[in-house]
Amino acid sequence: MAELVTRRVRLAKESLRSIYLGGGTPSKLGGDGVGELLRRIARQQRLGDLSAKAWDDLEVTIEANPEDVTPLAASAWRTAGVNRVSLGVQSFDPRVLEWMHRGHGPDAAAQAIRELRSAGIRDVSVDLIFAVPDALGRDWDRDLDLALALDPSHISLYGLTIEPRTPLGRWTARGAVREAPEDRYADEFLAAHHRLTGAGFEHYEVSNYARPGFRARHNSAYWSGAPYIGAGPAAHGFDGEVRRWNIEAYAEWASVLVGGAAESEAPADPMAGSERIGPSERLAEEVYLGLRTQDGLSVYQNEIKTVTSWVDAGWAVLGGAGVPSDRLRLTATGWLRLDALAAALTAIRSRSLS
């Protein structure tokens, strides 16, 4: 809230399509905390009552751990205007949950979804992680079956990545953990694609599946290049021309925001950096983000030879039912090669900027 005030950010009510509380674990605030946060945002931005019927077309999402979903919390979230929950399930295997230091057991997700639906929150997304280390002996097919049994409206699947300077990165560096081999990553990605699309889900973005009518509006805005405002430690934002990011460490972010320790230090914008998106960057992002989604992107005549070879290899399709014939969309096997294919198409288009 203080950051929005300091930055003099004013949301245009008529253009606001979603509010997303995430990038951490906002469910730890409980029912009253989340409700108060949304009420303050609405009051400070003069948006009106988020829980009123006038806001029924606004997507208001909160990321939640299953163990944080109680009857009281779910009811308070819905009263405050929350109508979508992204549930961090990750796995139904107790060995995987213990290895990931998750605070919930295998049965917590089902209980959480029951509480959310009882409170009137019908749009529930389930997050799962695939390609975990072989030593855990996780049955990926079983996890998919259990996720479908919950009948969520949306499922997000993320392959486990090893980042440096993290506990997992350090364990891997010293040989305590072995990353899943690339072929198993691909096998599990494709297995999920066939299993979930066969169950009626749209694989509408590399990592995301939705029942018809339940695509994540907020996430879709990122992939379309729409402007968005980010507030909080390490938050990112984009106004259509400039991308900005905040100070990452909470203590430093808060210190800048409230004015620091010295009385002479006035509250300031906690921005850590920014970059203007130029023509070459915009072109690369347009290609990459377009190929991430099932909507794809239009191709030009000088690209036909290249993309036809992708179609022949089974990595892409041109057109389709109700889709123009010049519209390129990657298949599931193509998405496994997303970085390379996007780089190749970007290189072709970049030559026209020279």
C-alpha positions as CSV (number, residue, x, y, z in Angstrom):
1,M,0.0,0.0,0.0
2,A,2.7,2.5,1.0
3,E,4.6,1.7,-2.2
4,L,1.5,2.5,-4.4
5,V,1.1,5.8,-2.5
6,T,4.8,6.7,-2.8
7,R,4.9,5.9,-6.5
8,R,1.6,7.9,-7.0
9,V,0.2,4.9,-8.8
10,R,-3.5,5.3,-9.7
11,L,-5.3,2.4,-11.3
12,A,-7.9,3.2,-13.9
13,K,-11.0,1.3,-12.7
14,E,-12.3,0.8,-16.2
15,S,-9.1,-0.8,-17.4
16,L,-8.3,-3.0,-14.4
17,R,-8.9,-6.7,-15.2
18,S,-7.1,-8.6,-12.4
19,I,-5.5,-8.3,-9.0
20,Y,-3.0,-11.0,-8.1
21,L,-1.6,-11.5,-4.6
22,G,1.4,-13.8,-5.0
23,G,5.1,-14.0,-5.5
24,G,5.3,-15.4,-2.0
25,T,2.8,-16.9,0.4
26,P,0.1,-14.2,1.0
27,S,-2.2,-16.9,2.5
28,K,0.0,-16.6,5.6
29,L,-1.8,-13.3,6.3
30,G,-4.9,-15.4,7.1
31,G,-8.4,-14.4,6.3
32,D,-8.5,-11.0,8.0
33,G,-5.1,-10.0,6.8
34,V,-5.9,-10.7,3.1
35,G,-9.3,-9.0,3.5
36,E,-7.8,-5.9,5.0
37,L,-5.1,-5.7,2.3
38,L,-7.7,-5.8,-0.5
39,R,-9.9,-3.3,1.3
40,R,-7.0,-0.9,1.6
41,I,-6.0,-1.3,-2.0
42,A,-9.6,-0.6,-3.1
43,R,-9.9,2.4,-0.7
44,Q,-6.6,3.9,-1.6
45,Q,-7.2,3.5,-5.3
46,R,-10.8,4.6,-5.1
47,L,-12.0,1.3,-6.7
48,G,-15.1,0.8,-4.6
49,D,-16.0,-2.4,-2.8
50,L,-14.2,-5.3,-4.3
51,S,-16.8,-7.7,-2.9
52,A,-19.7,-5.9,-4.7
53,K,-21.4,-7.5,-7.7
54,A,-20.0,-4.7,-9.8
55,W,-16.6,-6.5,-9.4
56,D,-17.8,-9.9,-10.5
57,D,-15.9,-9.6,-13.8
58,L,-12.6,-8.8,-12.0
59,E,-10.2,-11.7,-11.5
60,V,-8.9,-11.5,-7.9
61,T,-6.3,-14.3,-7.2
62,I,-4.4,-15.3,-4.1
63,E,-1.6,-17.8,-4.0
64,A,-2.1,-20.2,-1.0
65,N,-0.6,-23.1,0.7
66,P,-3.1,-26.0,1.3
67,E,-2.5,-25.8,5.1
68,D,-3.4,-22.1,5.2
69,V,-6.9,-22.8,3.8
70,T,-9.3,-22.9,6.7
71,P,-13.1,-22.4,6.7
72,L,-12.7,-19.0,8.3
73,A,-9.9,-17.9,5.9
74,A,-11.7,-19.1,2.8
75,S,-14.9,-17.3,3.8
76,A,-13.0,-14.1,4.6
77,W,-11.1,-14.2,1.3
78,R,-14.4,-14.6,-0.7
79,T,-16.1,-11.8,1.3
80,A,-13.1,-9.5,0.5
81,G,-13.5,-10.2,-3.3
82,V,-11.1,-13.2,-3.9
83,N,-12.6,-15.4,-6.6
84,R,-9.6,-17.4,-7.7
85,V,-7.0,-19.4,-5.7
86,S,-3.7,-20.8,-6.9
87,L,-3.0,-23.7,-4.6
88,G,0.6,-24.7,-4.1
89,V,0.1,-28.5,-4.0
90,Q,3.4,-29.5,-5.8
91,S,2.9,-33.2,-5.2
92,F,0.8,-35.8,-3.5
93,D,3.8,-38.0,-2.7
94,P,4.8,-37.7,1.0
95,R,8.5,-38.3,0.1
96,V,8.5,-35.4,-2.3
97,L,6.6,-33.1,0.1
98,E,9.1,-33.8,2.9
99,W,12.1,-33.3,0.5
100,M,10.6,-29.9,-0.5
101,H,10.0,-29.0,3.1
102,R,6.3,-28.4,2.4
103,G,4.1,-27.9,5.4
104,H,1.2,-30.1,4.2
105,G,0.5,-33.7,3.8
106,P,-0.8,-35.6,0.7
107,D,-4.5,-35.2,1.7
108,A,-4.4,-31.4,2.5
109,A,-5.1,-30.3,-1.1
110,A,-8.5,-32.1,-1.2
111,Q,-9.5,-30.6,2.1
112,A,-8.4,-27.2,1.0
113,I,-10.4,-27.3,-2.2
114,R,-13.5,-28.5,-0.3
115,E,-13.2,-25.5,2.0
116,L,-12.7,-23.1,-0.9
117,R,-15.7,-24.4,-2.8
118,S,-17.8,-24.3,0.4
119,A,-16.9,-20.6,0.7
120,G,-18.0,-19.9,-2.9
121,I,-14.6,-19.9,-4.6
122,R,-15.1,-22.1,-7.7
123,D,-12.0,-21.1,-9.7
124,V,-9.1,-23.1,-8.2
125,S,-5.8,-23.8,-9.8
126,V,-3.5,-26.6,-8.7
127,D,0.3,-26.2,-9.0
128,L,2.4,-29.4,-9.5
129,I,6.2,-29.8,-10.0
130,F,7.6,-32.5,-12.3
131,A,11.1,-33.9,-13.1
132,V,12.0,-34.2,-9.4
133,P,15.2,-36.3,-8.6
134,D,15.0,-40.0,-9.5
135,A,16.0,-40.9,-5.9
136,L,12.6,-39.8,-4.6
137,G,10.8,-42.5,-6.6
138,R,7.9,-40.3,-7.4
139,D,5.0,-41.7,-9.5
140,W,4.2,-38.9,-11.9
141,D,1.1,-40.6,-13.4
142,R,-0.3,-41.1,-10.0
143,D,0.1,-37.4,-9.1
144,L,-1.7,-36.4,-12.4
145,D,-4.5,-38.8,-11.6
146,L,-4.9,-37.4,-8.0
147,A,-4.8,-33.8,-9.4
148,L,-7.6,-34.6,-11.9
149,A,-9.7,-36.3,-9.1
150,L,-9.8,-32.9,-7.4
151,D,-11.6,-31.5,-10.5
152,P,-9.7,-28.1,-10.5
153,S,-10.5,-25.5,-13.1
154,H,-6.9,-24.9,-13.9
155,I,-3.6,-26.8,-13.5
156,S,0.0,-25.3,-13.7
157,L,2.9,-27.6,-14.2
158,Y,6.5,-26.5,-13.6
159,G,9.7,-28.5,-14.2
160,L,12.1,-28.5,-11.3
161,T,15.0,-26.2,-12.1
162,I,18.3,-26.0,-10.3
163,E,19.3,-22.4,-9.5
164,P,22.7,-21.4,-8.2
165,R,23.0,-19.9,-4.7
166,T,20.0,-21.8,-3.5
167,P,20.0,-24.8,-1.1
168,L,19.0,-27.1,-4.0
169,G,21.8,-25.6,-6.1
170,R,24.4,-26.2,-3.4
171,W,23.1,-29.8,-2.8
172,T,23.5,-30.5,-6.5
173,A,26.9,-28.9,-6.7
174,R,28.3,-31.2,-4.0
175,G,26.6,-34.3,-5.4
176,A,23.9,-34.7,-2.7
177,V,21.1,-34.3,-5.3
178,R,21.1,-35.4,-9.0
179,E,18.9,-33.4,-11.4
180,A,16.4,-35.4,-13.4
181,P,17.8,-36.4,-16.9
182,E,16.5,-34.4,-19.9
183,D,14.7,-37.4,-21.4
184,R,12.6,-37.9,-18.2
185,Y,11.8,-34.2,-18.2
186,A,10.5,-34.5,-21.7
187,D,8.7,-37.7,-21.0
188,E,6.9,-36.3,-18.0
189,F,6.0,-33.0,-19.8
190,L,4.5,-35.0,-22.7
191,A,2.8,-37.5,-20.4
192,A,1.1,-34.6,-18.7
193,H,0.1,-33.0,-22.0
194,H,-1.6,-36.2,-23.2
195,R,-3.2,-37.0,-19.9
196,L,-4.7,-33.5,-19.2
197,T,-5.8,-32.6,-22.7
198,G,-7.4,-36.1,-22.9
199,A,-9.3,-35.0,-19.8
200,G,-10.7,-31.9,-21.4
201,F,-8.1,-29.3,-20.4
202,E,-6.7,-26.8,-22.9
203,H,-2.9,-26.7,-22.9
204,Y,-3.0,-23.0,-23.6
205,E,0.5,-22.1,-22.5
206,V,3.7,-24.0,-22.0
207,S,3.1,-24.6,-18.2
208,N,-0.6,-24.0,-18.0
209,Y,-3.8,-26.0,-18.6
210,A,-7.4,-24.7,-18.2
211,R,-10.9,-25.9,-18.4
212,P,-12.7,-24.0,-21.2
213,G,-13.4,-20.5,-19.9
214,F,-10.9,-20.7,-17.1
215,R,-7.6,-19.4,-18.5
216,A,-5.7,-17.3,-16.0
217,R,-6.5,-13.7,-17.0
218,H,-3.6,-12.3,-14.9
219,N,-0.9,-14.5,-16.3
220,S,-2.2,-14.2,-19.8
221,A,-1.6,-10.4,-19.5
222,Y,2.1,-11.1,-19.2
223,W,2.2,-13.2,-22.3
224,S,0.3,-10.7,-24.3
225,G,2.6,-7.8,-23.3
226,A,-0.1,-5.9,-21.5
227,P,1.0,-3.3,-18.9
228,Y,0.9,-4.3,-15.2
229,I,1.9,-2.9,-11.9
230,G,4.0,-4.8,-9.4
231,A,4.4,-3.8,-5.7
232,G,6.4,-5.4,-3.0
233,P,10.0,-6.8,-2.6
234,A,11.4,-8.1,-5.9
235,A,8.2,-7.2,-7.7
236,H,8.3,-6.4,-11.4
237,G,6.1,-4.0,-13.4
238,F,5.7,-2.9,-17.0
239,D,4.0,0.2,-18.4
240,G,4.2,-0.8,-22.1
241,E,7.5,0.9,-22.6
242,V,9.7,0.5,-19.5
243,R,10.1,-2.6,-17.3
244,R,11.1,-2.0,-13.7
245,W,11.9,-4.2,-10.7
246,N,12.1,-3.6,-7.0
247,I,14.7,-4.1,-4.4
248,E,14.7,-7.8,-3.5
249,A,15.5,-7.9,0.2
250,Y,12.5,-7.2,2.4
251,A,14.4,-5.2,5.0
252,E,16.0,-2.9,2.4
253,W,12.8,-2.5,0.5
254,A,10.9,-1.5,3.6
255,S,13.7,0.9,4.8
256,V,13.6,2.8,1.5
257,L,9.8,2.9,1.5
258,V,9.4,4.3,5.0
259,G,12.3,6.7,4.8
260,G,15.2,4.8,6.3
261,A,16.6,5.2,9.8
262,A,17.5,8.9,9.5
263,E,14.8,11.5,9.9
264,S,16.1,13.4,6.9
265,E,15.4,10.4,4.6
266,A,12.1,10.8,2.9
267,P,10.1,7.8,1.7
268,A,11.2,6.8,-1.8
269,D,10.3,4.5,-4.6
270,P,12.0,1.2,-3.8
271,M,12.9,0.5,-7.5
272,A,16.2,-1.4,-7.9
273,G,16.4,-1.0,-11.7
274,S,14.6,-0.5,-15.0
275,E,15.0,-0.9,-18.7
276,R,13.4,0.6,-21.7
277,I,12.2,-2.0,-24.2
278,G,13.6,-1.0,-27.5
279,P,12.7,-2.4,-31.0
280,S,15.0,-5.4,-30.9
281,E,14.0,-6.3,-27.3
282,R,10.3,-5.9,-28.2
283,L,10.7,-8.1,-31.3
284,A,12.4,-10.9,-29.3
285,E,9.8,-10.8,-26.6
286,E,6.9,-10.8,-29.1
287,V,8.3,-13.9,-30.7
288,Y,9.1,-15.7,-27.5
289,L,5.8,-14.8,-25.7
290,G,3.8,-15.6,-28.8
291,L,5.3,-19.0,-29.2
292,R,4.7,-19.7,-25.5
293,T,0.9,-19.7,-26.0
294,Q,-1.5,-21.8,-28.0
295,D,-2.6,-18.6,-29.7
296,G,0.8,-18.4,-31.4
297,L,1.8,-15.6,-33.8
298,S,1.5,-14.7,-37.5
299,V,4.4,-15.6,-39.7
300,Y,5.7,-13.7,-42.7
301,Q,6.5,-14.9,-46.2
302,N,10.2,-15.0,-45.7
303,E,9.7,-17.3,-42.7
304,I,7.6,-19.9,-44.4
305,K,10.5,-22.2,-45.4
306,T,11.9,-22.3,-41.8
307,V,8.6,-22.9,-40.1
308,T,7.5,-25.5,-42.6
309,S,10.5,-27.6,-41.5
310,W,9.2,-27.3,-38.0
311,V,5.7,-28.4,-39.1
312,D,7.3,-31.4,-40.9
313,A,9.2,-32.3,-37.7
314,G,6.0,-32.2,-35.7
315,W,7.1,-29.2,-33.6
316,A,4.5,-26.8,-34.9
317,V,1.2,-26.3,-36.8
318,L,0.1,-23.6,-39.2
319,G,-3.5,-22.6,-38.8
320,G,-6.2,-25.1,-37.7
321,A,-9.9,-25.1,-36.9
322,G,-10.9,-21.4,-36.9
323,V,-7.3,-20.3,-37.0
324,P,-5.8,-18.4,-40.0
325,S,-3.4,-20.4,-42.1
326,D,-0.5,-18.0,-41.4
327,R,-0.7,-18.5,-37.7
328,L,2.1,-20.5,-36.2
329,R,1.5,-22.5,-33.0
330,L,4.0,-24.8,-31.3
331,T,3.0,-28.4,-30.4
332,A,3.9,-30.0,-27.1
333,T,7.1,-31.4,-28.6
334,G,7.8,-28.0,-30.1
335,W,7.5,-26.4,-26.6
336,L,10.3,-28.6,-25.4
337,R,12.4,-26.7,-28.0
338,L,10.9,-23.3,-27.3
339,D,14.1,-21.4,-26.6
340,A,15.9,-22.6,-29.8
341,L,12.9,-22.1,-32.0
342,A,12.2,-18.6,-30.7
343,A,15.9,-17.7,-31.1
344,A,15.8,-18.9,-34.8
345,L,12.7,-17.0,-35.6
346,T,13.9,-13.9,-33.8
347,A,17.2,-14.0,-35.8
348,I,15.2,-14.0,-39.1
349,R,13.0,-11.1,-38.0
350,S,16.0,-9.1,-36.6
351,R,17.6,-9.0,-40.0
352,S,14.7,-6.8,-41.2
353,L,15.6,-4.2,-38.4
354,S,19.2,-3.9,-39.7
